Amino acid sequence: MANKKCFFELLDNNLLSENKLRELAYETGFMKRHAKKIDAPDLLMHICLESLNGSPSYNDLAARIDITNANSVSKQAICKRSNDSCVLFFQAVLSCLIKSKITGSASTLINECDKFKRVLIQDSTIIKLPLRLFNIFSGVSNLHSASCNIRIQCVYELLTGHFLSFSIDPYSKNDAASAPELEIQEGDLVLRDRGYLTNAEVKRHIDSQADCIYRHKQNYTYRDPITDKIINLTKRLKCKKRLNIEVCLNDKYRTKIRILAEPVSEKIANERRRKAKREMRGHNPSTEILLLMSWTIFITTISDKDFSFSKILSIYNLRWKIENIFKTWKSCMNFDRVHNVSQKQLIILLTARLIMIVICTHHLFNYYYVHIQKKHSKDLSMMKFINYLMKNIEILILLLSNINKTKPKENSIILSIVKYCSYDSRKRQNMMQMITFALS
């Protein structure tokens, strides 16, 4: 019962009391009358907590509700309730959690820089699914084998350490198709990989008075802003070695952007070429593509000349933060562990995991990161912290019970987190130091 009390105290602090959860359940059609056995808040809590251990079966959930609530529930009853309205209910809870803000100084991990109001990273990760779901979510297949996959799109805001959105999409919906769905505001800086790059997206950033940084995409065409002739990028780089010039995109608006390029070492260039050949699966990349791998090339809407190549490179490298987050999900939170479930059970399970990810990152990690930095001058590692929580799950509830206090108690648990979950002292910068340095 203590776990239940702490779980709902956390949600209540973020405008999701048990009564509010029931209202969401009524609004989404998950509840139509007063619950006799399976109450919406109870089911939410149990699925969320059990999802951290993998893929809980209906039998596991029924047993957990039976023990916790002293209320006998059958696995068939839970199966029956795992319907479309249950999916809508879990998605509504996730949406409310993302929009909510934790009180106090932990709301911002990094002091906002003068240039950008928000720094957004958008990326996706792939989860392997049971083959029975192939017709729904698609995947990869040939004459000999097939695999079913799902794509999780994620938008993460660096300055506050908050997730802004998630989507669970079929594998066939690629990054370019998801790119226009990102909500851009004035003063944003968006960091995405080449898969999201289109002329329309670059133009959309400029129209929104926002900025973006991309790596150059193969076979992407640029025009000279004066002559309107197509630029031979390889020829220019051979002549000048380095570039920091204004060009136009090959669209009807002739959208103006900057290209910045500098050479890389021969070792890095050769590694890029080997990787390109592996990915081409027996087909040889063109000579021009192989030559361009001797340079690191960025395109950006940032017109400020103070943003040199090294500055742009430092900022773009922050995109690795989302790769670390995905690695944390899969290594520590069993995110990619899915047994042979149905479509609706899968969406409920993944949404429950995303709810727990928001709780563990927005509210636990962000809160204790700021607290430990101020009290102990240590930077908390997200991967170490989440791994510590998952290995000692009972501590999660204890930390939740401490989170609403103005001054968290300096108990043995916090001291243990400082000892085992902080970055080691070293010359090389950790991720949080890199973010602060790049945006300063």
Backbone hydrogen bonds, N-H to C=O, Kabsch-Sander energy under -0.5 kcal/mol:
donor,donor_aa,acceptor,acceptor_aa,energy
5,K,1,M,-2.5
6,C,2,A,-2.5
7,F,3,N,-2.5
8,F,4,K,-2.2
9,E,5,K,-1.7
10,L,6,C,-2.1
11,L,7,F,-1.8
12,D,8,F,-2.4
13,N,9,E,-1.9
14,N,10,L,-0.7
14,N,11,L,-0.8
15,L,12,D,-1.6
16,L,11,L,-2.6
21,L,17,S,-2.6
22,R,18,E,-2.0
23,E,19,N,-2.0
24,L,20,K,-2.3
25,A,21,L,-2.1
26,Y,22,R,-2.4
27,E,23,E,-2.7
28,T,24,L,-2.2
29,G,26,Y,-0.8
30,F,25,A,-1.6
31,M,25,A,-1.8
39,D,37,K,-0.9
43,L,39,D,-2.4
44,L,40,A,-2.5
45,M,41,P,-2.4
46,H,42,D,-2.5
47,I,43,L,-2.4
48,C,44,L,-2.4
49,L,45,M,-2.7
50,E,46,H,-2.5
51,S,47,I,-1.9
52,L,48,C,-0.5
52,L,49,L,-0.8
53,N,50,E,-1.6
54,G,51,S,-1.2
61,L,57,S,-2.1
62,A,58,Y,-2.3
63,A,59,N,-2.2
64,R,60,D,-2.3
65,I,61,L,-2.6
66,D,62,A,-2.2
67,I,63,A,-2.3
68,T,64,R,-2.5
69,N,65,I,-2.6
70,A,66,D,-1.1
71,N,65,I,-0.6
78,I,74,S,-1.5
79,C,75,K,-2.3
80,K,76,Q,-2.2
81,R,77,A,-1.6
82,S,78,I,-1.0
82,S,79,C,-0.7
83,N,81,R,-2.1
87,V,83,N,-1.8
88,L,84,D,-2.1
89,F,85,S,-2.1
90,F,86,C,-2.4
91,Q,87,V,-2.3
92,A,88,L,-2.1
93,V,89,F,-2.1
94,L,90,F,-2.3
95,S,91,Q,-2.3
96,C,92,A,-2.2
97,L,93,V,-2.4
98,I,94,L,-2.3
99,K,95,S,-1.9
100,S,96,C,-1.5
107,S,104,G,-1.3
108,T,105,S,-1.2
109,L,159,L,-1.1
110,I,159,L,-2.3
117,K,187,G,-2.4
118,R,187,G,-0.9
120,L,118,R,-0.5
120,L,189,L,-3.0
121,I,156,Y,-2.7
122,Q,191,L,-1.5
123,D,154,C,-2.0
125,T,152,I,-1.8
127,I,150,I,-2.5
129,L,148,C,-3.0
133,L,130,P,-1.9
134,F,131,L,-2.0
136,I,133,L,-1.2
137,F,133,L,-2.5
138,S,134,F,-2.5
140,V,147,S,-2.1
142,N,145,S,-2.8
147,S,140,V,-2.9
148,C,129,L,-0.6
149,N,138,S,-2.0
150,I,127,I,-2.1
151,R,169,D,-2.7
152,I,125,T,-2.9
152,I,150,I,-0.5
153,Q,151,R,-0.7
153,Q,167,S,-2.3
154,C,123,D,-2.5
155,V,165,S,-2.0
156,Y,121,I,-2.7
157,E,162,H,-3.2
158,L,119,V,-2.8
158,L,156,Y,-0.6
161,G,157,E,-1.5
162,H,157,E,-1.0
164,L,155,V,-3.0
165,S,155,V,-1.1
167,S,153,Q,-1.8
169,D,151,R,-3.0
169,D,167,S,-0.7
171,Y,137,F,-2.4
171,Y,149,N,-0.9
172,S,137,F,-0.6
173,K,170,P,-1.5
174,N,172,S,-1.2
178,S,174,N,-1.2
179,A,175,D,-1.7
181,E,178,S,-1.6
182,L,179,A,-1.6
184,I,182,L,-0.6
187,G,209,Q,-2.2
188,D,185,Q,-1.8
189,L,118,R,-2.0
190,V,211,D,-2.2
191,L,120,L,-3.0
192,R,190,V,-0.5
192,R,213,I,-1.1
196,Y,193,D,-1.6
197,L,194,R,-1.8
202,V,198,T,-1.9
203,K,199,N,-2.4
204,R,200,A,-2.1
205,H,201,E,-1.8
206,I,202,V,-1.8
207,D,203,K,-2.5
208,S,204,R,-1.5
209,Q,206,I,-1.4
210,A,205,H,-2.9
211,D,188,D,-3.0
213,I,190,V,-1.8
214,Y,299,I,-2.5
216,H,297,I,-2.4
220,Y,217,K,-1.7
223,R,248,C,-3.0
224,D,229,K,-2.8
228,D,224,D,-1.9
231,I,222,Y,-2.8
233,L,231,I,-1.2
236,R,232,N,-2.1
237,L,233,L,-2.4
238,K,234,T,-2.1
239,C,235,K,-1.5
240,K,236,R,-2.8
241,K,237,L,-2.3
242,R,240,K,-2.2
243,L,261,A,-2.1
245,I,259,I,-1.9
247,V,257,I,-2.6
248,C,223,R,-2.6
249,L,255,T,-2.6
250,N,221,T,-0.9
251,D,249,L,-1.5
254,R,251,D,-1.1
257,I,247,V,-2.5
258,R,300,T,-2.7
259,I,245,I,-2.7
260,L,298,F,-2.3
261,A,243,L,-2.3
262,E,296,T,-1.6
264,V,294,S,-2.6
269,A,265,S,-2.4
270,N,266,E,-2.5
271,E,267,K,-1.8
272,R,268,I,-2.2
273,R,269,A,-2.0
274,R,270,N,-2.4
275,K,271,E,-2.3
276,A,272,R,-2.5
277,K,273,R,-2.2
278,R,274,R,-2.0
279,E,275,K,-2.4
280,M,276,A,-1.5
281,R,278,R,-1.1
282,G,277,K,-0.8
283,H,280,M,-1.0
290,L,286,S,-2.1
291,L,287,T,-2.2
292,L,288,E,-2.3
293,M,289,I,-0.8
294,S,291,L,-1.8
295,W,292,L,-1.8
296,T,262,E,-2.8
297,I,295,W,-0.6
298,F,260,L,-3.1
299,I,214,Y,-2.5
300,T,258,R,-2.0
301,T,212,C,-1.6
303,S,301,T,-0.6
307,F,304,D,-1.7
308,S,306,D,-1.6
312,I,308,S,-2.6
313,L,309,F,-2.8
314,S,310,S,-2.1
315,I,311,K,-2.2
316,Y,312,I,-2.9
317,N,313,L,-2.0
318,L,315,I,-1.5
319,R,316,Y,-2.0
320,W,317,N,-1.8
321,K,318,L,-2.1
322,I,319,R,-1.1
323,E,319,R,-0.7
324,N,320,W,-2.2
325,I,321,K,-1.9
326,F,322,I,-2.5
327,K,323,E,-2.2
328,T,324,N,-2.1
329,W,325,I,-2.5
330,K,326,F,-2.3
331,S,327,K,-2.8
332,C,328,T,-2.5
333,M,328,T,-0.9
333,M,329,W,-1.4
335,F,329,W,-1.7
337,R,334,N,-1.6
338,V,336,D,-0.8
341,V,339,H,-2.1
346,L,342,S,-2.2
347,I,343,Q,-2.2
348,I,344,K,-2.4
349,L,345,Q,-2.4
350,L,346,L,-2.9
351,T,347,I,-2.3
352,A,348,I,-2.3
353,R,349,L,-2.1
354,L,350,L,-2.2
355,I,351,T,-2.3
356,M,352,A,-2.1
357,I,353,R,-2.2
358,V,354,L,-2.3
359,I,355,I,-2.2
360,C,356,M,-2.8
361,T,357,I,-2.2
362,H,358,V,-1.7
363,H,358,V,-1.0
363,H,359,I,-0.7
364,L,359,I,-1.6
365,F,360,C,-2.4
366,N,361,T,-2.5
368,Y,364,L,-2.6
369,Y,365,F,-2.5
370,V,366,N,-1.8
371,H,367,Y,-2.0
372,I,368,Y,-2.6
373,Q,369,Y,-2.2
374,K,370,V,-2.2
375,K,371,H,-2.5
376,H,372,I,-2.7
377,S,372,I,-0.5
377,S,373,Q,-1.1
378,K,372,I,-0.9
380,L,378,K,-0.5
381,S,421,C,-2.9
382,M,380,L,-0.5
385,F,381,S,-2.6
386,I,382,M,-2.8
387,N,383,M,-2.3
388,Y,384,K,-2.2
389,L,385,F,-2.2
390,M,386,I,-2.6
391,K,387,N,-1.9
392,N,388,Y,-1.3
395,I,392,N,-2.1
396,L,392,N,-0.6
396,L,393,I,-0.7
397,I,393,I,-0.8
398,L,394,E,-1.3
399,L,395,I,-2.8
400,L,396,L,-1.9
401,S,397,I,-2.0
402,N,398,L,-0.8
402,N,399,L,-0.5
403,I,399,L,-0.8
403,I,400,L,-0.9
404,N,400,L,-0.5
405,K,402,N,-0.9
411,N,409,K,-1.9
415,L,411,N,-1.9
416,S,412,S,-2.0
417,I,413,I,-2.3
418,V,414,I,-2.4
419,K,415,L,-1.8
420,Y,416,S,-2.6
421,C,417,I,-2.6
422,S,418,V,-0.6
423,Y,379,D,-2.8
434,M,430,N,-2.3
435,I,431,M,-2.2
436,T,432,M,-2.1
437,F,433,Q,-2.6
438,A,434,M,-2.7
439,L,435,I,-1.9
440,S,436,T,-0.6
440,S,437,F,-0.8
